[in-house]
């Protein structure tokens, strides 16, 4: 099988898209909600 530059670019694009979707799903998952809420309130905490 001969892999040319266009096939390599296509494979890279598909892998990048899959990684992007995985990151979005991780960021919007309900299990991460409390961690992000805590991080959002850090500037308002007083010492």
Beta strands, then each sheet from edge to edge (+ up, - down):
end
